[in-house]
């Protein structure tokens, strides 16, 4: 399961927009966000936003904060993320 979720932390946007659930991957299958390529390992992982909250509550609230720069904002910041494609 942890290897599956590592793809969610890939620095490539096309790979990280997947595998949101840590334990019940059935939700990723249902919502079409399951991603596990065969015969490949995830490359460089990490957060592009070094100020991203490390606390539980901050991470839960992050998707609802419009001013936080995260991969979901890719189309607003293509110049920043282009290097990882």
PDB file of N, CA, C and O in Angstrom:
ATOM      1  N   UNK A   1       0.807  -1.193   0.000  1.00  0.00           N
ATOM      2  CA  UNK A   1       0.000   0.000   0.000  1.00  0.00           C
ATOM      3  C   UNK A   1       0.856   1.265   0.000  1.00  0.00           C
ATOM      4  O   UNK A   1       0.529   2.226  -0.696  1.00  0.00           O
ATOM      5  N   UNK A   2       1.942   1.280   0.766  1.00  0.00           N
ATOM      6  CA  UNK A   2       2.749   2.494   0.796  1.00  0.00           C
ATOM      7  C   UNK A   2       3.389   2.762  -0.562  1.00  0.00           C
ATOM      8  O   UNK A   2       3.514   3.919  -0.964  1.00  0.00           O
ATOM      9  N   UNK A   3       3.792   1.720  -1.270  1.00  0.00           N
ATOM     10  CA  UNK A   3       4.376   1.920  -2.596  1.00  0.00           C
ATOM     11  C   UNK A   3       3.342   2.509  -3.546  1.00  0.00           C
ATOM     12  O   UNK A   3       3.671   3.361  -4.371  1.00  0.00           O
ATOM     13  N   UNK A   4       2.116   2.070  -3.435  1.00  0.00           N
ATOM     14  CA  UNK A   4       1.040   2.608  -4.258  1.00  0.00           C
ATOM     15  C   UNK A   4       0.856   4.100  -3.989  1.00  0.00           C
ATOM     16  O   UNK A   4       0.711   4.887  -4.925  1.00  0.00           O
ATOM     17  N   UNK A   5       0.861   4.485  -2.734  1.00  0.00           N
ATOM     18  CA  UNK A   5       0.656   5.896  -2.385  1.00  0.00           C
ATOM     19  C   UNK A   5       1.864   6.757  -2.743  1.00  0.00           C
ATOM     20  O   UNK A   5       1.724   7.967  -2.924  1.00  0.00           O
ATOM     21  N   UNK A   6       3.045   6.154  -2.847  1.00  0.00           N
ATOM     22  CA  UNK A   6       4.234   6.927  -3.248  1.00  0.00           C
ATOM     23  C   UNK A   6       4.028   7.586  -4.605  1.00  0.00           C
ATOM     24  O   UNK A   6       4.566   8.665  -4.852  1.00  0.00           O
ATOM     25  N   UNK A   7       3.256   6.954  -5.491  1.00  0.00           N
ATOM     26  CA  UNK A   7       2.984   7.560  -6.796  1.00  0.00           C
ATOM     27  C   UNK A   7       2.248   8.884  -6.626  1.00  0.00           C
ATOM     28  O   UNK A   7       2.399   9.781  -7.455  1.00  0.00           O
ATOM     29  N   UNK A   8       1.465   9.018  -5.581  1.00  0.00           N
ATOM     30  CA  UNK A   8       0.751  10.260  -5.310  1.00  0.00           C
ATOM     31  C   UNK A   8       1.724  11.400  -5.016  1.00  0.00           C
ATOM     32  O   UNK A   8       1.387  12.569  -5.206  1.00  0.00           O
ATOM     33  N   UNK A   9       2.919  11.067  -4.556  1.00  0.00           N
ATOM     34  CA  UNK A   9       3.912  12.074  -4.214  1.00  0.00           C
ATOM     35  C   UNK A   9       4.985  12.244  -5.283  1.00  0.00           C
ATOM     36  O   UNK A   9       6.015  12.874  -5.041  1.00  0.00           O
ATOM     37  N   UNK A  10       4.744  11.683  -6.464  1.00  0.00           N
ATOM     38  CA  UNK A  10       5.667  11.893  -7.582  1.00  0.00           C
ATOM     39  C   UNK A  10       5.688  13.373  -7.930  1.00  0.00           C
ATOM     40  O   UNK A  10       4.667  14.051  -7.815  1.00  0.00           O
ATOM     41  N   UNK A  11       6.828  13.874  -8.349  1.00  0.00           N
ATOM     42  CA  UNK A  11       6.909  15.276  -8.763  1.00  0.00           C
ATOM     43  C   UNK A  11       6.357  15.482 -10.168  1.00  0.00           C
ATOM     44  O   UNK A  11       6.230  16.621 -10.618  1.00  0.00           O
ATOM     45  N   UNK A  12       6.031  14.405 -10.861  1.00  0.00           N
ATOM     46  CA  UNK A  12       5.383  14.527 -12.173  1.00  0.00           C
ATOM     47  C   UNK A  12       3.879  14.625 -11.948  1.00  0.00           C
ATOM     48  O   UNK A  12       3.267  13.714 -11.390  1.00  0.00           O
ATOM     49  N   UNK A  13       3.297  15.717 -12.377  1.00  0.00           N
ATOM     50  CA  UNK A  13       1.883  15.964 -12.150  1.00  0.00           C
ATOM     51  C   UNK A  13       1.026  14.851 -12.732  1.00  0.00           C
ATOM     52  O   UNK A  13       0.034  14.453 -12.122  1.00  0.00           O
ATOM     53  N   UNK A  14       1.387  14.353 -13.879  1.00  0.00           N
ATOM     54  CA  UNK A  14       0.598  13.302 -14.526  1.00  0.00           C
ATOM     55  C   UNK A  14       0.566  12.017 -13.689  1.00  0.00           C
ATOM     56  O   UNK A  14      -0.349  11.208 -13.842  1.00  0.00           O
ATOM     57  N   UNK A  15       1.538  11.825 -12.823  1.00  0.00           N
ATOM     58  CA  UNK A  15       1.576  10.647 -11.961  1.00  0.00           C
ATOM     59  C   UNK A  15       1.013  10.928 -10.570  1.00  0.00           C
ATOM     60  O   UNK A  15       0.446  10.038  -9.934  1.00  0.00           O
ATOM     61  N   UNK A  16       1.166  12.148 -10.104  1.00  0.00           N
ATOM     62  CA  UNK A  16       0.773  12.450  -8.726  1.00  0.00           C
ATOM     63  C   UNK A  16      -0.710  12.745  -8.564  1.00  0.00           C
ATOM     64  O   UNK A  16      -1.203  12.789  -7.437  1.00  0.00           O
ATOM     65  N   UNK A  17      -1.416  12.944  -9.634  1.00  0.00           N
ATOM     66  CA  UNK A  17      -2.851  13.207  -9.550  1.00  0.00           C
ATOM     67  C   UNK A  17      -3.606  11.896  -9.422  1.00  0.00           C
ATOM     68  O   UNK A  17      -4.585  11.670 -10.133  1.00  0.00           O
ATOM     69  N   UNK A  18      -3.162  11.034  -8.524  1.00  0.00           N
ATOM     70  CA  UNK A  18      -3.726   9.692  -8.364  1.00  0.00           C
ATOM     71  C   UNK A  18      -3.430   9.162  -6.965  1.00  0.00           C
ATOM     72  O   UNK A  18      -2.678   9.766  -6.200  1.00  0.00           O
ATOM     73  N   UNK A  19      -4.034   8.025  -6.651  1.00  0.00           N
ATOM     74  CA  UNK A  19      -3.751   7.284  -5.417  1.00  0.00           C
ATOM     75  C   UNK A  19      -3.863   8.163  -4.163  1.00  0.00           C
ATOM     76  O   UNK A  19      -2.912   8.289  -3.391  1.00  0.00           O
ATOM     77  N   UNK A  20      -5.018   8.754  -3.984  1.00  0.00           N
ATOM     78  CA  UNK A  20      -5.249   9.643  -2.853  1.00  0.00           C
ATOM     79  C   UNK A  20      -5.447   8.887  -1.546  1.00  0.00           C
ATOM     80  O   UNK A  20      -5.159   9.423  -0.476  1.00  0.00           O
ATOM     81  N   UNK A  21      -5.928   7.665  -1.613  1.00  0.00           N
ATOM     82  CA  UNK A  21      -6.278   6.910  -0.412  1.00  0.00           C
ATOM     83  C   UNK A  21      -5.103   6.031   0.011  1.00  0.00           C
ATOM     84  O   UNK A  21      -4.463   5.383  -0.816  1.00  0.00           O
ATOM     85  N   UNK A  22      -4.838   6.024   1.299  1.00  0.00           N
ATOM     86  CA  UNK A  22      -3.731   5.231   1.821  1.00  0.00           C
ATOM     87  C   UNK A  22      -4.089   3.777   2.075  1.00  0.00           C
ATOM     88  O   UNK A  22      -3.243   2.902   1.892  1.00  0.00           O
ATOM     89  N   UNK A  23      -5.318   3.492   2.490  1.00  0.00           N
ATOM     90  CA  UNK A  23      -5.645   2.144   2.946  1.00  0.00           C
ATOM     91  C   UNK A  23      -6.678   1.409   2.093  1.00  0.00           C
ATOM     92  O   UNK A  23      -6.500   0.225   1.809  1.00  0.00           O
ATOM     93  N   UNK A  24      -7.717   2.060   1.691  1.00  0.00           N
ATOM     94  CA  UNK A  24      -8.764   1.391   0.908  1.00  0.00           C
ATOM     95  C   UNK A  24      -8.715   1.869  -0.539  1.00  0.00           C
ATOM     96  O   UNK A  24      -9.451   2.774  -0.930  1.00  0.00           O
ATOM     97  N   UNK A  25      -7.851   1.258  -1.318  1.00  0.00           N
ATOM     98  CA  UNK A  25      -7.664   1.714  -2.688  1.00  0.00           C
ATOM     99  C   UNK A  25      -8.917   1.564  -3.546  1.00  0.00           C
ATOM    100  O   UNK A  25      -8.963   2.056  -4.673  1.00  0.00           O
ATOM    101  N   UNK A  26      -9.928   0.887  -3.014  1.00  0.00           N
ATOM    102  CA  UNK A  26     -11.175   0.735  -3.757  1.00  0.00           C
ATOM    103  C   UNK A  26     -11.744   2.111  -4.123  1.00  0.00           C
ATOM    104  O   UNK A  26     -12.362   2.254  -5.178  1.00  0.00           O
ATOM    105  N   UNK A  27     -11.548   3.119  -3.274  1.00  0.00           N
ATOM    106  CA  UNK A  27     -12.055   4.459  -3.585  1.00  0.00           C
ATOM    107  C   UNK A  27     -11.327   5.047  -4.788  1.00  0.00           C
ATOM    108  O   UNK A  27     -11.954   5.705  -5.618  1.00  0.00           O
ATOM    109  N   UNK A  28     -10.037   4.829  -4.901  1.00  0.00           N
ATOM    110  CA  UNK A  28      -9.302   5.303  -6.078  1.00  0.00           C
ATOM    111  C   UNK A  28      -9.759   4.565  -7.331  1.00  0.00           C
ATOM    112  O   UNK A  28      -9.819   5.153  -8.410  1.00  0.00           O
ATOM    113  N   UNK A  29     -10.075   3.299  -7.197  1.00  0.00           N
ATOM    114  CA  UNK A  29     -10.587   2.534  -8.342  1.00  0.00           C
ATOM    115  C   UNK A  29     -11.950   3.084  -8.757  1.00  0.00           C
ATOM    116  O   UNK A  29     -12.198   3.301  -9.943  1.00  0.00           O
ATOM    117  N   UNK A  30     -12.831   3.310  -7.783  1.00  0.00           N
ATOM    118  CA  UNK A  30     -14.177   3.829  -8.072  1.00  0.00           C
ATOM    119  C   UNK A  30     -14.117   5.197  -8.735  1.00  0.00           C
ATOM    120  O   UNK A  30     -14.844   5.450  -9.696  1.00  0.00           O
ATOM    121  N   UNK A  31     -13.262   6.081  -8.235  1.00  0.00           N
ATOM    122  CA  UNK A  31     -13.202   7.444  -8.759  1.00  0.00           C
ATOM    123  C   UNK A  31     -12.209   7.609  -9.917  1.00  0.00           C
ATOM    124  O   UNK A  31     -11.997   8.720 -10.404  1.00  0.00           O
ATOM    125  N   UNK A  32     -11.611   6.511 -10.349  1.00  0.00           N
ATOM    126  CA  UNK A  32     -10.713   6.568 -11.513  1.00  0.00           C
ATOM    127  C   UNK A  32      -9.372   7.220 -11.238  1.00  0.00           C
ATOM    128  O   UNK A  32      -8.727   7.713 -12.163  1.00  0.00           O
ATOM    129  N   UNK A  33      -8.940   7.234  -9.988  1.00  0.00           N
ATOM    130  CA  UNK A  33      -7.659   7.848  -9.643  1.00  0.00           C
ATOM    131  C   UNK A  33      -6.592   6.817  -9.265  1.00  0.00           C
ATOM    132  O   UNK A  33      -5.538   7.176  -8.740  1.00  0.00           O
ATOM    133  N   UNK A  34      -6.861   5.553  -9.528  1.00  0.00           N
ATOM    134  CA  UNK A  34      -5.892   4.490  -9.257  1.00  0.00           C
ATOM    135  C   UNK A  34      -4.807   4.522 -10.321  1.00  0.00           C
ATOM    136  O   UNK A  34      -5.104   4.581 -11.514  1.00  0.00           O
ATOM    137  N   UNK A  35      -3.536   4.482  -9.890  1.00  0.00           N
ATOM    138  CA  UNK A  35      -2.407   4.536 -10.826  1.00  0.00           C
ATOM    139  C   UNK A  35      -1.281   3.666 -10.297  1.00  0.00           C
ATOM    140  O   UNK A  35      -0.705   3.963  -9.250  1.00  0.00           O
ATOM    141  N   UNK A  36      -0.965   2.602 -11.005  1.00  0.00           N
ATOM    142  CA  UNK A  36       0.137   1.723 -10.626  1.00  0.00           C
ATOM    143  C   UNK A  36       0.695   1.085 -11.897  1.00  0.00           C
ATOM    144  O   UNK A  36       0.281  -0.011 -12.277  1.00  0.00           O
ATOM    145  N   UNK A  37       1.633   1.769 -12.553  1.00  0.00           N
ATOM    146  CA  UNK A  37       2.206   1.227 -13.784  1.00  0.00           C
ATOM    147  C   UNK A  37       3.035  -0.026 -13.522  1.00  0.00           C
ATOM    148  O   UNK A  37       3.734  -0.128 -12.514  1.00  0.00           O
ATOM    149  N   UNK A  38       2.942  -0.957 -14.434  1.00  0.00           N
ATOM    150  CA  UNK A  38       3.712  -2.200 -14.296  1.00  0.00           C
ATOM    151  C   UNK A  38       5.146  -1.981 -14.748  1.00  0.00           C
ATOM    152  O   UNK A  38       5.413  -1.200 -15.661  1.00  0.00           O
ATOM    153  N   UNK A  39       6.047  -2.669 -14.108  1.00  0.00           N
ATOM    154  CA  UNK A  39       7.468  -2.677 -14.482  1.00  0.00           C
ATOM    155  C   UNK A  39       8.112  -1.286 -14.399  1.00  0.00           C
ATOM    156  O   UNK A  39       9.033  -0.979 -15.155  1.00  0.00           O
ATOM    157  N   UNK A  40       7.625  -0.457 -13.485  1.00  0.00           N
ATOM    158  CA  UNK A  40       8.207   0.868 -13.268  1.00  0.00           C
ATOM    159  C   UNK A  40       8.194   1.181 -11.790  1.00  0.00           C
ATOM    160  O   UNK A  40       7.315   0.727 -11.058  1.00  0.00           O
ATOM    161  N   UNK A  41       9.163   1.950 -11.354  1.00  0.00           N
ATOM    162  CA  UNK A  41       9.180   2.462  -9.993  1.00  0.00           C
ATOM    163  C   UNK A  41       8.964   3.958 -10.058  1.00  0.00           C
ATOM    164  O   UNK A  41       9.288   4.608 -11.052  1.00  0.00           O
ATOM    165  N   UNK A  42       8.409   4.495  -8.980  1.00  0.00           N
ATOM    166  CA  UNK A  42       8.196   5.937  -8.932  1.00  0.00           C
ATOM    167  C   UNK A  42       9.554   6.628  -8.932  1.00  0.00           C
ATOM    168  O   UNK A  42      10.509   6.150  -8.320  1.00  0.00           O
ATOM    169  N   UNK A  43       9.625   7.755  -9.622  1.00  0.00           N
ATOM    170  CA  UNK A  43      10.876   8.515  -9.686  1.00  0.00           C
ATOM    171  C   UNK A  43      11.017   9.440  -8.494  1.00  0.00           C
ATOM    172  O   UNK A  43      10.782   9.038  -7.354  1.00  0.00           O
ATOM    173  N   UNK A  44      11.397  10.669  -8.757  1.00  0.00           N
ATOM    174  CA  UNK A  44      11.606  11.646  -7.692  1.00  0.00           C
ATOM    175  C   UNK A  44      10.278  11.990  -7.025  1.00  0.00           C
ATOM    176  O   UNK A  44       9.283  12.267  -7.696  1.00  0.00           O
ATOM    177  N   UNK A  45      10.279  11.968  -5.700  1.00  0.00           N
ATOM    178  CA  UNK A  45       9.066  12.309  -4.962  1.00  0.00           C
ATOM    179  C   UNK A  45       9.340  13.508  -4.069  1.00  0.00           C
ATOM    180  O   UNK A  45      10.491  13.853  -3.803  1.00  0.00           O
ATOM    181  N   UNK A  46       8.278  14.128  -3.619  1.00  0.00           N
ATOM    182  CA  UNK A  46       8.416  15.247  -2.690  1.00  0.00           C
ATOM    183  C   UNK A  46       7.348  16.287  -2.921  1.00  0.00           C
ATOM    184  O   UNK A  46       6.525  16.166  -3.828  1.00  0.00           O
ATOM    185  N   UNK A  47       7.371  17.290  -2.104  1.00  0.00           N
ATOM    186  CA  UNK A  47       6.434  18.398  -2.228  1.00  0.00           C
ATOM    187  C   UNK A  47       7.114  19.539  -2.960  1.00  0.00           C
ATOM    188  O   UNK A  47       8.248  19.902  -2.648  1.00  0.00           O
ATOM    189  N   UNK A  48       6.415  20.101  -3.934  1.00  0.00           N
ATOM    190  CA  UNK A  48       6.963  21.265  -4.617  1.00  0.00           C
ATOM    191  C   UNK A  48       6.826  22.504  -3.748  1.00  0.00           C
ATOM    192  O   UNK A  48       7.633  23.429  -3.839  1.00  0.00           O
ATOM    193  N   UNK A  49       5.815  22.517  -2.918  1.00  0.00           N
ATOM    194  CA  UNK A  49       5.603  23.639  -2.009  1.00  0.00           C
ATOM    195  C   UNK A  49       6.242  23.300  -0.667  1.00  0.00           C
ATOM    196  O   UNK A  49       5.696  22.501   0.094  1.00  0.00           O
ATOM    197  N   UNK A  50       7.363  23.885  -0.378  1.00  0.00           N
ATOM    198  CA  UNK A  50       8.083  23.575   0.854  1.00  0.00           C
ATOM    199  C   UNK A  50       7.390  24.127   2.098  1.00  0.00           C
ATOM    200  O   UNK A  50       7.761  23.765   3.214  1.00  0.00           O
ATOM    201  N   UNK A  51       6.387  24.998   1.928  1.00  0.00           N
ATOM    202  CA  UNK A  51       5.660  25.556   3.060  1.00  0.00           C
ATOM    203  C   UNK A  51       4.368  24.792   3.340  1.00  0.00           C
ATOM    204  O   UNK A  51       3.564  25.222   4.167  1.00  0.00           O
ATOM    205  N   UNK A  52       4.163  23.667   2.663  1.00  0.00           N
ATOM    206  CA  UNK A  52       2.956  22.863   2.863  1.00  0.00           C
ATOM    207  C   UNK A  52       2.901  22.373   4.311  1.00  0.00           C
ATOM    208  O   UNK A  52       3.909  21.930   4.862  1.00  0.00           O
ATOM    209  N   UNK A  53       1.744  22.455   4.906  1.00  0.00           N
ATOM    210  CA  UNK A  53       1.581  22.106   6.319  1.00  0.00           C
ATOM    211  C   UNK A  53       2.039  20.681   6.629  1.00  0.00           C
ATOM    212  O   UNK A  53       1.760  19.755   5.868  1.00  0.00           O
ATOM    213  N   UNK A  54       2.730  20.515   7.729  1.00  0.00           N
ATOM    214  CA  UNK A  54       3.123  19.182   8.191  1.00  0.00           C
ATOM    215  C   UNK A  54       2.136  18.632   9.210  1.00  0.00           C
ATOM    216  O   UNK A  54       2.193  17.451   9.552  1.00  0.00           O
ATOM    217  N   UNK A  55       1.230  19.479   9.698  1.00  0.00           N
ATOM    218  CA  UNK A  55       0.251  19.051  10.685  1.00  0.00           C
ATOM    219  C   UNK A  55      -0.984  18.442  10.047  1.00  0.00           C
ATOM    220  O   UNK A  55      -1.323  18.752   8.905  1.00  0.00           O
ATOM    221  N   UNK A  56      -1.643  17.586  10.781  1.00  0.00           N
ATOM    222  CA  UNK A  56      -2.814  16.867  10.270  1.00  0.00           C
ATOM    223  C   UNK A  56      -3.931  17.822   9.854  1.00  0.00           C
ATOM    224  O   UNK A  56      -4.443  17.721   8.739  1.00  0.00           O
ATOM    225  N   UNK A  57      -4.313  18.741  10.730  1.00  0.00           N
ATOM    226  CA  UNK A  57      -5.407  19.667  10.437  1.00  0.00           C
ATOM    227  C   UNK A  57      -5.057  20.545   9.228  1.00  0.00           C
ATOM    228  O   UNK A  57      -5.902  20.784   8.365  1.00  0.00           O
ATOM    229  N   UNK A  58      -3.838  21.012   9.172  1.00  0.00           N
ATOM    230  CA  UNK A  58      -3.403  21.835   8.037  1.00  0.00           C
ATOM    231  C   UNK A  58      -3.490  21.090   6.713  1.00  0.00           C
ATOM    232  O   UNK A  58      -3.851  21.675   5.692  1.00  0.00           O
ATOM    233  N   UNK A  59      -3.164  19.814   6.726  1.00  0.00           N
ATOM    234  CA  UNK A  59      -3.241  19.017   5.502  1.00  0.00           C
ATOM    235  C   UNK A  59      -4.687  18.733   5.111  1.00  0.00           C
ATOM    236  O   UNK A  59      -5.020  18.696   3.927  1.00  0.00           O
ATOM    237  N   UNK A  60      -5.539  18.533   6.107  1.00  0.00           N
ATOM    238  CA  UNK A  60      -6.959  18.307   5.819  1.00  0.00           C
ATOM    239  C   UNK A  60      -7.577  19.563   5.209  1.00  0.00           C
ATOM    240  O   UNK A  60      -8.410  19.470   4.307  1.00  0.00           O
ATOM    241  N   UNK A  61      -7.174  20.730   5.694  1.00  0.00           N
ATOM    242  CA  UNK A  61      -7.739  21.993   5.225  1.00  0.00           C
ATOM    243  C   UNK A  61      -7.098  22.503   3.932  1.00  0.00           C
ATOM    244  O   UNK A  61      -7.680  23.355   3.260  1.00  0.00           O
ATOM    245  N   UNK A  62      -5.927  22.007   3.572  1.00  0.00           N
ATOM    246  CA  UNK A  62      -5.177  22.508   2.417  1.00  0.00           C
ATOM    247  C   UNK A  62      -5.976  22.567   1.115  1.00  0.00           C
ATOM    248  O   UNK A  62      -5.885  23.578   0.417  1.00  0.00           O
ATOM    249  N   UNK A  63      -6.747  21.552   0.749  1.00  0.00           N
ATOM    250  CA  UNK A  63      -7.475  21.630  -0.518  1.00  0.00           C
ATOM    251  C   UNK A  63      -8.519  22.750  -0.571  1.00  0.00           C
ATOM    252  O   UNK A  63      -8.971  23.129  -1.652  1.00  0.00           O
ATOM    253  N   UNK A  64      -8.898  23.274   0.589  1.00  0.00           N
ATOM    254  CA  UNK A  64      -9.928  24.303   0.641  1.00  0.00           C
ATOM    255  C   UNK A  64      -9.360  25.713   0.726  1.00  0.00           C
ATOM    256  O   UNK A  64     -10.108  26.688   0.799  1.00  0.00           O
ATOM    257  N   UNK A  65      -8.035  25.816   0.717  1.00  0.00           N
ATOM    258  CA  UNK A  65      -7.381  27.120   0.793  1.00  0.00           C
ATOM    259  C   UNK A  65      -6.906  27.505  -0.592  1.00  0.00           C
ATOM    260  O   UNK A  65      -6.026  26.853  -1.154  1.00  0.00           O
ATOM    261  N   UNK A  66      -7.473  28.548  -1.140  1.00  0.00           N
ATOM    262  CA  UNK A  66      -7.160  28.958  -2.506  1.00  0.00           C
ATOM    263  C   UNK A  66      -5.762  29.519  -2.690  1.00  0.00           C
ATOM    264  O   UNK A  66      -5.264  29.549  -3.815  1.00  0.00           O
ATOM    265  N   UNK A  67      -5.117  29.961  -1.629  1.00  0.00           N
ATOM    266  CA  UNK A  67      -3.812  30.598  -1.780  1.00  0.00           C
ATOM    267  C   UNK A  67      -2.636  29.638  -1.637  1.00  0.00           C
ATOM    268  O   UNK A  67      -1.485  30.069  -1.708  1.00  0.00           O
ATOM    269  N   UNK A  68      -2.894  28.364  -1.439  1.00  0.00           N
ATOM    270  CA  UNK A  68      -1.804  27.407  -1.266  1.00  0.00           C
ATOM    271  C   UNK A  68      -1.403  26.851  -2.635  1.00  0.00           C
ATOM    272  O   UNK A  68      -2.263  26.464  -3.426  1.00  0.00           O
ATOM    273  N   UNK A  69      -0.138  26.813  -2.903  1.00  0.00           N
ATOM    274  CA  UNK A  69       0.370  26.349  -4.193  1.00  0.00           C
ATOM    275  C   UNK A  69       0.656  24.858  -4.096  1.00  0.00           C
ATOM    276  O   UNK A  69       1.552  24.446  -3.359  1.00  0.00           O
ATOM    277  N   UNK A  70      -0.085  24.059  -4.820  1.00  0.00           N
ATOM    278  CA  UNK A  70       0.051  22.607  -4.777  1.00  0.00           C
ATOM    279  C   UNK A  70      -0.169  22.058  -6.178  1.00  0.00           C
ATOM    280  O   UNK A  70      -0.642  22.796  -7.043  1.00  0.00           O
ATOM    281  N   UNK A  71       0.152  20.804  -6.438  1.00  0.00           N
ATOM    282  CA  UNK A  71      -0.019  20.258  -7.775  1.00  0.00           C
ATOM    283  C   UNK A  71      -1.413  20.432  -8.358  1.00  0.00           C
ATOM    284  O   UNK A  71      -1.552  20.512  -9.579  1.00  0.00           O
ATOM    285  N   UNK A  72      -2.442  20.493  -7.537  1.00  0.00           N
ATOM    286  CA  UNK A  72      -3.787  20.705  -8.068  1.00  0.00           C
ATOM    287  C   UNK A  72      -3.889  22.049  -8.785  1.00  0.00           C
ATOM    288  O   UNK A  72      -4.802  22.252  -9.584  1.00  0.00           O
ATOM    289  N   UNK A  73      -2.964  22.966  -8.508  1.00  0.00           N
ATOM    290  CA  UNK A  73      -2.945  24.275  -9.161  1.00  0.00           C
ATOM    291  C   UNK A  73      -2.057  24.276 -10.407  1.00  0.00           C
ATOM    292  O   UNK A  73      -1.643  25.339 -10.869  1.00  0.00           O
ATOM    293  N   UNK A  74      -1.774  23.138 -10.932  1.00  0.00           N
ATOM    294  CA  UNK A  74      -0.841  23.014 -12.052  1.00  0.00           C
ATOM    295  C   UNK A  74      -1.133  23.991 -13.178  1.00  0.00           C
ATOM    296  O   UNK A  74      -0.220  24.648 -13.678  1.00  0.00           O
ATOM    297  N   UNK A  75      -2.386  24.095 -13.581  1.00  0.00           N
ATOM    298  CA  UNK A  75      -2.706  24.929 -14.741  1.00  0.00           C
ATOM    299  C   UNK A  75      -2.555  26.417 -14.454  1.00  0.00           C
ATOM    300  O   UNK A  75      -2.508  27.221 -15.386  1.00  0.00           O
ATOM    301  N   UNK A  76      -2.480  26.793 -13.201  1.00  0.00           N
ATOM    302  CA  UNK A  76      -2.235  28.194 -12.850  1.00  0.00           C
ATOM    303  C   UNK A  76      -0.737  28.496 -12.790  1.00  0.00           C
ATOM    304  O   UNK A  76      -0.332  29.657 -12.839  1.00  0.00           O
ATOM    305  N   UNK A  77       0.087  27.444 -12.683  1.00  0.00           N
ATOM    306  CA  UNK A  77       1.525  27.628 -12.488  1.00  0.00           C
ATOM    307  C   UNK A  77       2.328  26.695 -13.397  1.00  0.00           C
ATOM    308  O   UNK A  77       3.287  26.071 -12.943  1.00  0.00           O
ATOM    309  N   UNK A  78       1.954  26.593 -14.656  1.00  0.00           N
ATOM    310  CA  UNK A  78       2.636  25.656 -15.543  1.00  0.00           C
ATOM    311  C   UNK A  78       4.128  25.908 -15.644  1.00  0.00           C
ATOM    312  O   UNK A  78       4.905  24.963 -15.783  1.00  0.00           O
ATOM    313  N   UNK A  79       4.545  27.175 -15.575  1.00  0.00           N
ATOM    314  CA  UNK A  79       5.976  27.469 -15.676  1.00  0.00           C
ATOM    315  C   UNK A  79       6.759  26.828 -14.529  1.00  0.00           C
ATOM    316  O   UNK A  79       7.881  26.364 -14.732  1.00  0.00           O
ATOM    317  N   UNK A  80       6.178  26.798 -13.325  1.00  0.00           N
ATOM    318  CA  UNK A  80       6.853  26.217 -12.165  1.00  0.00           C
ATOM    319  C   UNK A  80       6.944  24.697 -12.268  1.00  0.00           C
ATOM    320  O   UNK A  80       7.960  24.109 -11.896  1.00  0.00           O
ATOM    321  N   UNK A  81       5.898  24.064 -12.767  1.00  0.00           N
ATOM    322  CA  UNK A  81       5.838  22.602 -12.795  1.00  0.00           C
ATOM    323  C   UNK A  81       6.392  21.985 -14.069  1.00  0.00           C
ATOM    324  O   UNK A  81       6.658  20.783 -14.092  1.00  0.00           O
ATOM    325  N   UNK A  82       6.574  22.754 -15.116  1.00  0.00           N
ATOM    326  CA  UNK A  82       6.989  22.224 -16.406  1.00  0.00           C
ATOM    327  C   UNK A  82       8.260  21.390 -16.317  1.00  0.00           C
ATOM    328  O   UNK A  82       8.414  20.412 -17.049  1.00  0.00           O
ATOM    329  N   UNK A  83       9.161  21.764 -15.436  1.00  0.00           N
ATOM    330  CA  UNK A  83      10.436  21.049 -15.321  1.00  0.00           C
ATOM    331  C   UNK A  83      10.291  19.598 -14.891  1.00  0.00           C
ATOM    332  O   UNK A  83      11.216  18.807 -15.075  1.00  0.00           O
ATOM    333  N   UNK A  84       9.135  19.231 -14.316  1.00  0.00           N
ATOM    334  CA  UNK A  84       8.943  17.869 -13.830  1.00  0.00           C
ATOM    335  C   UNK A  84       8.163  16.994 -14.800  1.00  0.00           C
ATOM    336  O   UNK A  84       7.990  15.802 -14.548  1.00  0.00           O
ATOM    337  N   UNK A  85       7.700  17.550 -15.883  1.00  0.00           N
ATOM    338  CA  UNK A  85       6.917  16.748 -16.848  1.00  0.00           C
ATOM    339  C   UNK A  85       7.817  15.893 -17.691  1.00  0.00           C
ATOM    340  O   UNK A  85       7.338  15.155 -18.552  1.00  0.00           O
TER     341      UNK A  85
END
